[in-house]
């Protein structure tokens, strides 16, 4: 093995180790030190059943949890020779639980590189409403049954829900999977320049309006007037999609049935020749870990 091959192999191992640990570890990566830490917290459901999550420099992921508690897991990176460390501010104001990640110093260095990043995973029962805010991070909310308010400047928003929603982005793309709604009312997704893609179950009671100055596609067909108006069932749920300069794509789909097993390929493939994924680098997202199943040493309250 050549010196170059040894270096690449060692570098790949360091990245793999970084993902596996998610507790304190320091790695020198591309001339930048990175220290990875984790933070965990859990508490009671607030009286209002509202959780407000603010994390401007990183992802927010949320999914339903059967336990009658709010669980928070954070993975945060301290990057470079002058890193910054987040402060986790958790408070209850007028019955609402607020979880905010704050940085008391500039997050970018003189070369416009991140000095820190935090990625959050929040779990709570389906009845709890979530308000999620970020700047360039992704918001991903799975299987919510209550109201969702999500706001991102440039990061993408991905939502699977049976609850009402208000989704806003400036340039980030919005992806929705609507499975019907428990509560009749009005929901919307709006973007200035981002693309909006929505998969809607065909048995959903719906009155839909989708508009864009760019293009509107309905089941893959380009609509000449750049708009879609559709009613399904009792039309008790009013849903509006609007993007100023981005495309809006609406697909009517059938509810899923049993998923068939994936068939093996007929071709023999040498994995050494397969396309490689881009290597992780400081400032990239750290994928969530289920805090209830993580029994390693942590920081938190």
Rosetta silent file (secondary structure, phi, psi, omega in degrees, C-alpha in Angstrom):
SEQUENCE: XXXXXXXXXXXXXXXXXXXXXXXXXXXXXXXXXXXXXXXXXXXXXXXXXXXXXXXXXXXXXXXXXXXXXXXXXXXXXXXXXXXXXXXXXXXXXXXXXXXXXXXXXXXXXXXXXXXXXXXXXXXXXXXXXXXXXXXXXXXXXXXXXXXXXXXXXXXXXXXXXXXXXXXXXXXXXXXXXXXXXXXXXXXXXXXXXXXXXXXXXXXXXXXXXXXXXXXXXXXXXXXXXXXXXXXXXXXXXXXXXXXXXXXXXXXXXXXXXXXXXXXXXXXXXXXXXXXXXXXXXXXXXXXXXXXXXXXXXXXXX
SCORE:     score description
SCORE:     0.000 S_00000001
   1 L     0.000  131.168 -178.428    0.000    0.000    0.000 S_00000001
   2 L   -76.547  167.487  178.690    1.407    3.403   -1.006 S_00000001
   3 H   -59.961  -40.490  179.425    1.746    6.393    1.315 S_00000001
   4 H   -63.418  -42.495  179.712   -1.166    8.112   -0.473 S_00000001
   5 H   -65.011  -39.689  178.190   -3.389    5.048   -0.071 S_00000001
   6 H   -61.379  -43.550 -179.479   -2.550    4.790    3.627 S_00000001
   7 H   -61.712  -45.472 -179.350   -3.447    8.476    4.117 S_00000001
   8 H   -64.265  -40.641  179.790   -6.807    8.089    2.344 S_00000001
   9 H   -64.140  -44.401  179.722   -7.611    4.931    4.304 S_00000001
  10 H   -63.570  -40.799  179.670   -6.718    6.574    7.633 S_00000001
  11 H   -62.781  -41.905  179.036   -8.773    9.646    6.741 S_00000001
  12 H   -64.446  -39.617  177.818  -11.827    7.504    5.920 S_00000001
  13 H   -62.616  -39.711  179.607  -11.499    5.668    9.234 S_00000001
  14 H   -62.030  -41.341  179.428  -11.415    8.981   11.109 S_00000001
  15 H   -66.825  -43.676  178.403  -14.653   10.072    9.461 S_00000001
  16 H   -60.557  -42.292  179.504  -16.341    6.723   10.166 S_00000001
  17 H   -62.579  -37.239 -179.009  -15.231    6.913   13.798 S_00000001
  18 H   -62.061  -41.390 -179.929  -16.667   10.425   14.044 S_00000001
  19 H   -69.661  -38.028 -173.974  -20.119    9.227   12.994 S_00000001
  20 H   -71.471  -38.747 -172.149  -20.115    6.198   15.277 S_00000001
  21 H   -74.286  -57.129 -174.495  -19.101    7.900   18.503 S_00000001
  22 L    53.931   15.134  167.409  -21.225   11.083   18.711 S_00000001
  23 L  -120.377 -174.076 -168.542  -19.584   11.727   22.055 S_00000001
  24 L   -57.106  123.437  174.309  -16.429   13.673   22.730 S_00000001
  25 E  -157.253  140.494 -179.168  -13.774   13.086   20.070 S_00000001
  26 E  -116.301  127.950 -176.899  -11.225   15.377   18.473 S_00000001
  27 E  -132.315  138.889  172.842  -10.125   14.879   14.865 S_00000001
  28 E   -91.262  117.635 -173.090   -7.802   16.867   12.624 S_00000001
  29 E  -133.396  117.840  176.981   -9.614   17.136    9.306 S_00000001
  30 L    50.595   46.725  177.998   -8.400   19.089    6.266 S_00000001
  31 L    67.039   16.212  174.802   -6.251   21.307    8.505 S_00000001
  32 E  -125.727  128.036  174.026   -9.227   21.968   10.806 S_00000001
  33 E   -75.610  145.606  174.051   -9.634   20.474   14.245 S_00000001
  34 E  -137.929  130.232  177.587  -13.116   19.279   15.079 S_00000001
  35 E  -114.619  124.931 -176.238  -14.445   18.310   18.474 S_00000001
  36 E  -109.267  125.245 -179.376  -17.773   16.463   18.527 S_00000001
  37 E  -125.906  164.132  174.546  -19.968   16.532   21.622 S_00000001
  38 E  -129.357  154.841 -179.093  -23.494   15.454   22.501 S_00000001
  39 E  -140.243  135.969 -179.864  -26.129   16.945   24.781 S_00000001
  40 E  -132.792  145.657  178.877  -29.354   15.350   26.045 S_00000001
  41 E  -151.952  147.543  169.063  -32.372   16.643   27.906 S_00000001
  42 E  -144.180  150.505 -177.569  -35.897   15.453   28.638 S_00000001
  43 E  -158.384  179.849 -175.375  -38.825   17.114   30.349 S_00000001
  44 E   -73.558  155.422  173.098  -42.574   17.262   30.794 S_00000001
  45 L   -66.439  131.212 -179.581  -45.057   18.107   28.050 S_00000001
  46 L   -69.000  158.185 -177.837  -45.935   21.826   28.384 S_00000001
  47 L   -57.877  -36.791 -176.314  -49.460   22.865   29.368 S_00000001
  48 L   -79.279   -9.554 -172.911  -50.095   24.396   25.956 S_00000001
  49 L    59.806   33.893  179.416  -48.907   21.271   24.078 S_00000001
  50 E  -124.781  127.585  175.001  -46.616   23.592   22.084 S_00000001
  51 E  -119.068  123.984 -178.426  -42.853   23.094   21.617 S_00000001
  52 E  -109.002  117.296 -176.958  -40.881   25.897   19.939 S_00000001
  53 E  -114.170  124.771 -179.305  -37.466   24.852   18.586 S_00000001
  54 E  -123.850  117.324 -179.874  -34.961   27.473   17.363 S_00000001
  55 L  -147.072   91.491 -171.429  -31.679   26.322   15.837 S_00000001
  56 L   -69.761  -31.625 -173.108  -30.314   28.774   13.276 S_00000001
  57 L  -118.997   66.046  178.562  -27.088   26.915   12.377 S_00000001
  58 L   160.130  177.977 -175.958  -28.024   23.272   11.961 S_00000001
  59 L   -84.435  155.663  170.313  -30.796   20.755   11.323 S_00000001
  60 E  -125.331  119.839  176.954  -34.002   20.178   13.268 S_00000001
  61 E  -120.385  139.424 -179.610  -35.483   16.672   13.124 S_00000001
  62 E  -144.732  144.384  174.179  -38.639   15.627   14.909 S_00000001
  63 E  -150.926  165.627 -176.899  -40.821   12.546   15.051 S_00000001
  64 E   -72.405  151.871 -178.920  -43.592   11.133   17.202 S_00000001
  65 L  -143.868  136.248 -174.841  -42.846    9.301   20.430 S_00000001
  66 L   -74.511  -25.828 -178.437  -45.255    7.302   22.595 S_00000001
  67 L   -70.108  141.830 -175.861  -43.741    8.388   25.924 S_00000001
  68 L   -82.652   57.140  179.831  -45.453   11.368   27.558 S_00000001
  69 E  -147.443  164.534  169.602  -42.272   13.469   27.583 S_00000001
  70 E  -101.271  127.103  177.784  -40.207   15.735   25.375 S_00000001
  71 E  -113.646  132.299  176.898  -36.809   14.245   24.487 S_00000001
  72 E  -121.337  130.363  170.621  -33.978   16.351   23.062 S_00000001
  73 E  -126.832  130.980  179.626  -30.751   15.012   21.600 S_00000001
  74 E  -126.439  137.308  169.040  -28.110   17.364   20.174 S_00000001
  75 E  -114.878  120.800 -177.872  -24.852   16.666   18.360 S_00000001
  76 E  -126.543  145.331 -177.208  -22.668   19.750   18.174 S_00000001
  77 E  -107.823  133.608  169.849  -19.362   20.437   16.469 S_00000001
  78 E  -108.130  114.420 -165.569  -16.601   22.723   17.748 S_00000001
  79 E  -115.413  136.069  171.568  -14.592   23.520   14.615 S_00000001
  80 L    84.431 -172.534 -178.252  -11.118   24.964   14.010 S_00000001
  81 L   -78.115  -18.802  179.321   -8.552   26.652   16.239 S_00000001
  82 L  -128.470   67.467 -174.355  -11.082   29.161   17.571 S_00000001
  83 L   -75.711  161.614  173.561  -14.288   27.125   17.972 S_00000001
  84 L  -117.871  147.290 -176.896  -17.552   28.298   19.465 S_00000001
  85 L  -112.782  137.207 -178.898  -19.706   26.282   21.817 S_00000001
  86 L   -76.952  156.370  170.312  -23.516   26.414   21.825 S_00000001
  87 E  -112.799  130.952  179.175  -25.689   27.317   24.769 S_00000001
  88 E   -99.499  108.771 -177.318  -28.919   25.338   25.154 S_00000001
  89 E  -103.228  112.507 -176.962  -31.606   27.638   26.525 S_00000001
  90 E  -120.891  121.403 -174.643  -34.701   25.702   27.619 S_00000001
  91 E  -148.084  160.017  174.566  -37.578   27.597   29.187 S_00000001
  92 E  -116.547  118.556 -178.231  -41.350   27.596   29.646 S_00000001
  93 E  -126.409  120.916 -179.327  -43.038   30.902   28.833 S_00000001
  94 L    51.864   39.623  175.702  -46.831   31.279   29.038 S_00000001
  95 L    85.863   -8.536  179.347  -47.187   27.509   28.951 S_00000001
  96 E   -95.908  138.520  175.462  -45.026   26.999   25.831 S_00000001
  97 E   -90.465  124.365  178.744  -41.769   25.037   25.952 S_00000001
  98 E  -114.585  127.523  175.326  -38.954   26.812   24.060 S_00000001
  99 E  -117.212  115.517 -176.421  -35.715   25.059   23.110 S_00000001
 100 E  -129.005  133.934  174.063  -33.164   27.448   21.619 S_00000001
 101 E   -97.641  121.263 -177.137  -29.576   26.927   20.515 S_00000001
 102 E  -120.493  146.138  171.161  -27.590   30.134   20.997 S_00000001
 103 L  -120.173  126.111 -176.810  -24.049   31.187   20.105 S_00000001
 104 L   -88.893    0.657  176.157  -22.641   34.139   22.039 S_00000001
 105 L  -130.260  170.104  177.294  -19.872   34.751   19.474 S_00000001
 106 L   -60.445  134.194 -175.821  -19.704   35.039   15.691 S_00000001
 107 L   -81.355  -21.799 -179.397  -20.371   31.623   14.155 S_00000001
 108 E  -106.669  144.767  177.428  -18.162   32.234   11.064 S_00000001
 109 L   -87.430 -173.470 -176.247  -14.395   32.844   11.065 S_00000001
 110 L   -65.315  -19.289  177.830  -12.468   35.385    8.950 S_00000001
 111 L   -99.043   14.988  179.035  -12.522   32.935    6.003 S_00000001
 112 L    62.885   31.889  175.346  -16.311   32.553    6.273 S_00000001
 113 L  -102.699  145.454  179.286  -15.978   29.007    7.646 S_00000001
 114 E   -63.493  137.187  173.320  -18.217   27.692   10.394 S_00000001
 115 L   -98.750   -6.130  179.800  -16.708   27.657   13.898 S_00000001
 116 E  -170.777  159.836  177.193  -19.558   25.501   15.184 S_00000001
 117 E  -158.195  144.134  178.021  -22.703   23.664   14.232 S_00000001
 118 E  -131.006  132.093  174.902  -25.528   21.948   16.140 S_00000001
 119 E  -116.692  131.107 -173.362  -27.989   19.327   14.859 S_00000001
 120 E  -112.944  147.036  168.440  -31.081   18.574   16.935 S_00000001
 121 E  -128.799  125.644 -176.789  -33.475   15.657   17.267 S_00000001
 122 E  -124.425  129.528 -179.986  -36.687   16.267   19.224 S_00000001
 123 E  -121.755  139.834  175.613  -39.234   13.589   20.145 S_00000001
 124 E  -164.268  168.301 -177.851  -42.685   14.026   21.698 S_00000001
 125 L   -62.808  156.975 -175.412  -46.248   12.597   21.480 S_00000001
 126 L   -59.786  -25.990 -175.973  -48.267   13.167   18.273 S_00000001
 127 L   -73.425  -13.667 -173.952  -50.661   15.649   19.927 S_00000001
 128 L   -81.355  132.158  175.796  -47.900   18.218   20.538 S_00000001
 129 E   -81.494  140.844  176.235  -47.588   21.151   18.123 S_00000001
 130 E  -118.855  136.273  169.963  -44.092   22.044   16.945 S_00000001
 131 E  -114.262  117.951 -174.705  -42.792   25.421   15.804 S_00000001
 132 E  -121.389  131.522 -178.888  -39.394   24.962   14.134 S_00000001
 133 E  -132.135  132.242  172.177  -37.053   27.738   12.988 S_00000001
 134 E  -149.252  167.991  177.793  -33.661   27.595   11.270 S_00000001
 135 L   -97.242  -65.425 -178.737  -31.673   29.664    8.783 S_00000001
 136 L  -117.818    5.877  177.937  -29.767   27.281    6.527 S_00000001
 137 L   -84.330  167.101  176.974  -30.401   23.959    8.255 S_00000001
 138 L   -87.822  144.714  170.267  -32.891   21.313    7.222 S_00000001
 139 E  -113.266  123.076  179.894  -36.203   20.810    9.022 S_00000001
 140 E  -131.257  116.555 -176.996  -37.517   17.229    8.857 S_00000001
 141 E  -124.265  120.314 -174.994  -40.708   16.312   10.674 S_00000001
 142 E  -109.324  132.782  166.965  -42.058   12.759   10.392 S_00000001
 143 E    57.241   40.872  175.219  -45.543   11.439   11.105 S_00000001
 144 E   -79.096  145.915  176.109  -46.880   14.433   12.959 S_00000001
 145 L  -116.780   -3.916  179.673  -50.597   14.471   13.783 S_00000001
 146 L  -112.342 -174.277 -175.385  -50.776   17.957   15.268 S_00000001
 147 L   -71.040  142.637  178.402  -50.091   21.405   13.853 S_00000001
 148 E  -125.480  126.603  169.737  -46.646   22.147   12.394 S_00000001
 149 E  -115.541  121.503 -177.128  -45.158   25.611   11.835 S_00000001
 150 E  -131.923  135.648 -178.869  -41.796   25.463   10.040 S_00000001
 151 E  -139.079  125.447  175.883  -39.562   28.307    8.846 S_00000001
 152 E  -140.798  140.552  177.878  -36.194   28.122    7.056 S_00000001
 153 L   -72.758  -64.979 -176.094  -34.321   30.735    5.029 S_00000001
 154 L  -119.005   -9.065  179.916  -32.272   28.546    2.682 S_00000001
 155 L   -80.188  158.146  179.498  -32.524   25.062    4.176 S_00000001
 156 L   -78.683  156.065  177.085  -34.955   22.426    2.933 S_00000001
 157 E  -125.895  125.781 -179.974  -38.156   21.496    4.780 S_00000001
 158 E  -124.615  125.510 -171.899  -39.495   17.921    4.704 S_00000001
 159 E  -138.105  127.620  169.706  -42.835   17.165    6.297 S_00000001
 160 E  -119.781  119.162 -169.952  -45.016   14.059    6.622 S_00000001
 161 E  -152.442  156.860  165.907  -48.184   14.872    8.515 S_00000001
 162 L  -118.064   16.850  178.446  -51.879   14.333    9.175 S_00000001
 163 L  -112.309  173.340  176.398  -52.077   17.692   10.932 S_00000001
 164 L   -73.639  156.896 -175.620  -52.458   21.271    9.785 S_00000001
 165 E  -149.563  153.227  170.748  -49.297   23.095    8.742 S_00000001
 166 E  -134.174  111.911 -173.503  -47.750   26.457    7.934 S_00000001
 167 E  -123.372  127.845 -178.324  -44.467   26.123    6.051 S_00000001
 168 E  -132.864  137.263  171.899  -42.323   29.050    4.865 S_00000001
 169 E  -144.511  156.797  172.906  -38.950   29.266    3.117 S_00000001
 170 L   -86.604  -66.743 -179.669  -37.033   31.891    1.174 S_00000001
 171 L  -117.730   -6.814 -178.538  -34.899   29.757   -1.162 S_00000001
 172 L   -74.185  147.047  177.719  -35.104   26.342    0.474 S_00000001
 173 L   -77.407  150.279 -179.170  -37.058   23.526   -1.167 S_00000001
 174 E  -121.271  129.537  178.959  -40.218   22.191    0.489 S_00000001
 175 E  -125.874  125.633 -177.072  -41.272   18.535    0.361 S_00000001
 176 E  -128.648  144.798  172.598  -44.618   17.401    1.785 S_00000001
 177 E  -129.109  109.860 -173.108  -46.423   14.087    2.114 S_00000001
 178 E  -104.108  123.799 -174.065  -50.051   14.623    3.107 S_00000001
 179 L  -113.613   26.007 -173.235  -51.947   11.622    4.487 S_00000001
 180 L    98.205  170.527 -176.606  -55.252   13.326    5.373 S_00000001
 181 L  -135.761  138.213  178.779  -55.954   15.659    8.275 S_00000001
 182 L   -74.002  -28.945 -175.111  -57.394   15.157   11.742 S_00000001
 183 L  -121.998  130.817  176.246  -58.636   18.753   11.925 S_00000001
 184 L   -72.341  138.999 -179.445  -60.551   20.678    9.269 S_00000001
 185 E   164.471 -167.071 -175.799  -58.917   24.008    8.472 S_00000001
 186 E  -110.248  135.112  176.197  -56.449   25.852    6.269 S_00000001
 187 E  -130.925  158.280  178.702  -52.804   24.932    5.680 S_00000001
 188 E  -154.186  159.055  170.189  -50.178   26.336    3.363 S_00000001
 189 E  -133.457  127.191 -176.578  -46.611   26.066    2.055 S_00000001
 190 E  -133.033  143.162  175.734  -44.942   29.169    0.618 S_00000001
 191 E  -146.209  151.395  175.863  -41.512   29.906   -0.838 S_00000001
 192 L   -78.948  -53.756 -178.156  -39.906   32.817   -2.663 S_00000001
 193 L  -128.232   -2.236 -178.417  -37.620   30.822   -4.965 S_00000001
 194 L   -79.007  157.514  175.682  -37.656   27.259   -3.633 S_00000001
 195 L   -83.785  139.110  175.542  -39.373   24.298   -5.288 S_00000001
 196 E  -112.795  123.522  177.738  -42.466   22.847   -3.597 S_00000001
 197 E  -122.143  127.271 -178.242  -43.159   19.131   -4.096 S_00000001
 198 E  -131.752  127.619  169.597  -46.266   17.546   -2.564 S_00000001
 199 E  -103.452  123.503 -174.216  -47.485   13.932   -2.605 S_00000001
 200 E  -122.310  128.604  179.178  -51.164   13.816   -1.604 S_00000001
 201 E   -64.765  139.778 -173.688  -53.145   10.653   -0.852 S_00000001
 202 L   -74.823   -9.106  177.781  -56.056   10.276   -3.267 S_00000001
 203 L  -100.808   11.387 -178.287  -58.572    9.538   -0.467 S_00000001
 204 L   -80.226  136.050  173.062  -57.864   12.791    1.389 S_00000001
 205 L   -75.659  113.425 -164.169  -60.709   15.317    1.858 S_00000001
 206 E  -150.283  140.530  163.664  -59.095   18.307    0.193 S_00000001
 207 E  -123.731  111.413 -168.669  -59.556   21.634   -1.538 S_00000001
 208 E  -112.445  137.511  168.673  -56.224   22.478   -3.170 S_00000001
 209 E  -129.016  126.801  178.564  -54.809   25.585   -4.817 S_00000001
 210 E  -130.694  126.721 -176.456  -51.272   25.526   -6.237 S_00000001
 211 E  -139.298  151.900  172.793  -49.713   28.515   -8.016 S_00000001
 212 E  -161.809  145.834  174.127  -46.330   29.711   -9.266 S_00000001
 213 L   -77.021  -13.358 -179.658  -45.055   32.350  -11.671 S_00000001
 214 L   -90.221  -74.381 -179.275  -42.520   29.748  -12.881 S_00000001
 215 L  -160.694  147.044  173.804  -44.288   26.424  -13.484 S_00000001
 216 E  -125.780  125.040  178.351  -46.886   24.152  -11.914 S_00000001
 217 E  -112.870  131.774  177.923  -46.834   20.422  -12.628 S_00000001
 218 E  -119.048  115.568 -174.675  -49.779   18.174  -11.782 S_00000001
 219 L    51.236   39.050  176.641  -48.995   14.445  -11.882 S_00000001
 220 L    87.131   -6.117 -178.562  -46.031   15.305  -14.095 S_00000001
 221 E   -98.725  130.966 -179.366  -48.034   17.440  -16.545 S_00000001
 222 E   -74.728  123.613 -178.969  -47.128   21.093  -17.013 S_00000001
 223 L   -86.414  125.576 -173.682  -50.177   23.297  -16.406 S_00000001
 224 L   -62.998  -35.081 -179.130  -50.477   26.037  -19.019 S_00000001
 225 L   -91.136    9.873  178.193  -51.976   28.606  -16.624 S_00000001
 226 L    54.070   42.234  178.891  -49.348   27.785  -13.942 S_00000001
 227 E  -157.536  153.098  174.127  -52.049   26.837  -11.429 S_00000001
 228 E  -131.213  131.869  173.336  -53.953   23.822  -10.076 S_00000001
 229 E  -126.362  121.426 -173.872  -57.401   23.925   -8.475 S_00000001
 230 E  -145.616  140.879  173.574  -58.653   20.585   -7.176 S_00000001
 231 E  -121.739  138.781  176.964  -61.326   19.226   -4.823 S_00000001
 232 E  -132.913  140.131  174.665  -61.368   15.729   -3.317 S_00000001
 233 L    56.954 -133.459 -178.503  -63.963   14.095   -1.069 S_00000001
 234 L   -84.064   -3.909  176.663  -65.678   16.501    1.320 S_00000001
 235 L    54.485   38.260 -178.667  -63.009   19.182    0.716 S_00000001
 236 L   -80.927  -19.395  178.765  -62.800   19.945    4.455 S_00000001
 237 E  -104.049  120.352  179.778  -59.038   20.630    4.383 S_00000001
 238 E   -97.444  122.088 -176.189  -57.987   23.775    2.532 S_00000001
 239 E  -128.536  127.466  178.206  -54.390   23.594    1.279 S_00000001
 240 E  -119.393  133.892  172.785  -52.506   26.324   -0.619 S_00000001
 241 E  -120.090  132.791  178.922  -49.084   26.006   -2.277 S_00000001
 242 E  -149.910  127.798  172.309  -47.330   29.063   -3.676 S_00000001
 243 E  -129.491  130.767 -176.852  -43.793   29.755   -4.906 S_00000001
 244 L   -64.942  -52.707 -175.560  -42.917   33.073   -6.517 S_00000001
 245 L  -124.463    2.749  177.736  -40.133   31.868   -8.822 S_00000001
 246 L  -102.529  160.361  178.108  -39.786   28.172   -8.004 S_00000001
 247 L   -71.544  152.504  170.047  -41.712   25.243   -9.446 S_00000001
 248 E  -120.295  124.058 -177.864  -44.697   23.683   -7.687 S_00000001
 249 E  -122.721  121.425 -178.268  -45.172   19.947   -8.301 S_00000001
 250 E  -117.336  128.480  178.313  -48.288   18.144   -7.075 S_00000001
 251 E  -124.738  126.942  174.457  -48.693   14.369   -7.269 S_00000001
 252 E   -93.051  120.983 -173.221  -51.859   12.504   -6.307 S_00000001
 253 E  -125.921  157.194  176.193  -50.821    9.095   -4.986 S_00000001
 254 L   -83.677  145.941  174.497  -52.533    6.020   -3.562 S_00000001
 255 L   -55.411  144.264 -174.025  -51.955    5.143    0.101 S_00000001
 256 L   -67.424  145.274  171.768  -49.099    2.627    0.374 S_00000001
 257 L  -106.749 -167.226  179.726  -49.721   -1.110    0.431 S_00000001
 258 L   -60.229  134.667 -178.607  -47.294   -3.825    1.460 S_00000001
 259 L   -84.528  129.826  178.754  -43.821   -3.076    0.131 S_00000001
 260 L   -77.324  153.746  178.116  -42.302   -5.829   -2.004 S_00000001
 261 L   -65.710  147.392  176.551  -38.793   -7.098   -1.363 S_00000001
 262 L   -74.772  133.075  179.942  -36.019   -5.584   -3.436 S_00000001
 263 L   -86.214  142.424  178.075  -34.751   -7.993   -6.116 S_00000001
 264 L   -67.869  150.314  178.142  -30.995   -8.544   -6.497 S_00000001
 265 L   -69.378  148.992 -179.768  -29.335   -7.112   -9.567 S_00000001
 266 L   -82.249  -12.915 -178.525  -28.546   -9.543  -12.376 S_00000001
 267 L   -96.111  141.806  173.221  -25.141   -7.956  -12.908 S_00000001
 268 L   -82.200  125.936 -176.217  -22.089   -8.735  -10.826 S_00000001
 269 L  -120.480  131.163  173.271  -20.697   -5.467   -9.444 S_00000001
 270 L   -86.971  113.330 -176.092  -17.290   -4.892   -7.896 S_00000001
 271 H   -61.269  -21.542  177.981  -17.968   -2.446   -5.043 S_00000001
 272 H   -68.229  -20.227  179.500  -14.451   -1.049   -5.399 S_00000001
 273 H   -97.072   -3.475 -177.404  -15.553    0.373   -8.757 S_00000001
 274 L   -73.163  157.486  179.258  -18.819    1.826   -7.458 S_00000001
 275 L   -65.808  135.788 -176.918  -19.340    5.570   -7.164 S_00000001
 276 L   -93.730  143.280  175.626  -18.150    6.894   -3.813 S_00000001
 277 L   -74.319  150.047  177.333  -20.167    9.234   -1.600 S_00000001
 278 L   -59.945  140.572  179.341  -18.625   12.633   -0.795 S_00000001
 279 L   -69.180  143.541  175.790  -16.550   12.537    2.385 S_00000001
 280 L   -65.107  143.762  178.083  -18.002   14.202    5.469 S_00000001
 281 L  -136.229  159.245  179.806  -16.373   17.525    6.364 S_00000001
 282 L   -54.374  135.360 -178.150  -16.631   19.918    9.330 S_00000001
 283 L    96.617  -13.702  174.046  -19.899   21.848    9.251 S_00000001
 284 L   -74.548  157.904 -179.403  -21.847   19.040    7.522 S_00000001
 285 L   -63.039  148.843  170.407  -24.889   17.661    9.371 S_00000001
 286 L  -104.768  124.390 -174.938  -24.488   14.952   11.993 S_00000001
 287 L   -69.335  151.110 -173.568  -27.273   12.405   11.661 S_00000001
 288 L   -68.397  154.416  171.358  -29.609   11.896   14.576 S_00000001
 289 L  -123.577  136.750  178.074  -29.308    9.179   17.200 S_00000001
 290 L   -66.233  112.168 -174.246  -32.345    7.923   19.096 S_00000001
 291 H   -65.204  -23.358 -178.945  -31.648    9.313   22.589 S_00000001
 292 H   -74.111  -20.852 -178.369  -33.725    6.617   24.263 S_00000001
 293 H  -105.918    3.861 -178.010  -31.441    3.898   22.911 S_00000001
 294 L  -102.154  104.258 -175.509  -28.145    5.712   23.469 S_00000001
 295 L  -104.139   20.520  178.194  -26.730    4.667   26.836 S_00000001
 296 L   -83.673  172.859 -178.004  -23.271    6.162   26.369 S_00000001
 297 L   -65.535  138.450 -176.077  -21.875    9.030   28.439 S_00000001
 298 L  -137.571  166.355  169.224  -23.572   12.335   27.674 S_00000001
 299 E  -107.763  145.997  176.995  -23.700   15.941   28.718 S_00000001
 300 E   159.196 -172.010 -177.578  -27.017   17.421   29.768 S_00000001
 301 L   -98.826    0.000    0.000  -29.413   18.079   32.522 S_00000001
